[in-house]
């Protein structure tokens, strides 16, 4: 049986070697017929910590690696264009102007 392949967006990269990936989908309501947005959440094994929050990634089904992890990262399709404001502020505070030339 072939392994399932999916494409989703990384929503959390706070864990070591693990990413939380959401796969969006549209489902038609059984009674009213309106299309409703749903999402599938997958925990993905990322051995080299290649992906970041906001990246679009391709994942493939694999053997269970932990209680929740059932997927592996194949590749990063597109990288995120989000700006990490906290990192920029920290870099600005420790910039070249703060060297103590007394």
C-alpha positions in Angstrom: 0.0 0.0 0.0 1.5 3.4 -1.0 2.3 6.0 1.6 0.1 9.1 1.7 1.7 12.4 0.7 0.3 15.8 1.8 1.2 19.5 1.6 0.5 21.8 4.5 1.7 24.8 6.5 3.9 24.7 9.6 2.1 26.3 12.5 4.5 25.5 15.3 8.3 24.9 15.3 8.8 25.1 19.1 9.6 21.5 19.6 12.9 19.9 18.8 12.8 17.8 15.6 9.0 18.0 15.5 6.7 20.3 13.6 2.9 20.9 13.8 1.5 21.0 10.2 -2.0 22.0 9.3 -3.6 20.7 6.1 -6.6 22.9 5.1 -9.6 21.4 3.3 -13.1 22.3 2.3 -16.0 20.1 3.4 -19.6 20.4 2.3 -22.1 20.6 5.1 -24.3 17.6 5.0 -27.6 19.4 5.5 -27.1 23.0 4.2 -24.6 22.4 1.4 -22.4 25.3 2.4 -18.7 24.6 2.1 -16.9 24.8 5.5 -13.2 25.2 6.1 -11.7 22.4 8.1 -8.1 21.5 8.9 -6.2 18.3 9.7 -3.3 18.7 12.2 -0.3 16.4 11.8 2.8 16.2 13.9 5.8 15.8 11.6 9.3 14.5 12.2 11.9 17.0 11.0 15.3 15.5 11.7 17.5 18.5 10.7 15.1 21.3 11.9 14.9 22.6 8.3 11.4 24.0 8.4 10.2 27.1 10.2 6.8 28.5 11.2 4.8 29.6 8.1 6.7 27.4 5.6 4.7 25.2 3.2 6.0 21.7 3.4 5.5 18.3 1.8 5.1 15.4 4.2 4.8 11.6 3.9 3.2 9.0 6.1 5.7 6.9 8.1 5.8 4.4 11.0 4.8 5.8 14.4 7.7 7.7 16.0 6.0 8.7 19.2 2.5 9.1 20.7 1.5 11.7 18.0 4.1 11.7 15.3 3.1 9.7 12.2 4.6 11.8 9.4 8.1 12.7 8.1 9.2 15.9 6.3 10.1 15.4 2.7 10.9 18.9 1.6 10.2 22.6 2.2 8.1 23.7 -0.8 8.1 27.4 0.0 9.7 29.3 2.8 7.8 31.7 5.0 7.9 35.5 4.4 7.0 36.2 8.0 9.3 38.5 9.9 10.3 37.6 13.4 10.0 40.9 15.2 11.4 39.7 18.5 14.6 38.5 16.8 15.0 41.8 14.9 14.6 43.8 18.2 17.1 41.5 20.0 19.6 41.9 17.1 19.1 45.7 17.1 19.9 45.9 20.9 23.1 43.9 20.5 24.2 45.6 17.4 27.7 47.2 16.7 26.7 50.4 18.6 26.8 48.6 21.9 30.5 47.8 21.9 32.1 49.3 25.1 34.9 51.5 23.7 35.9 53.1 27.0 
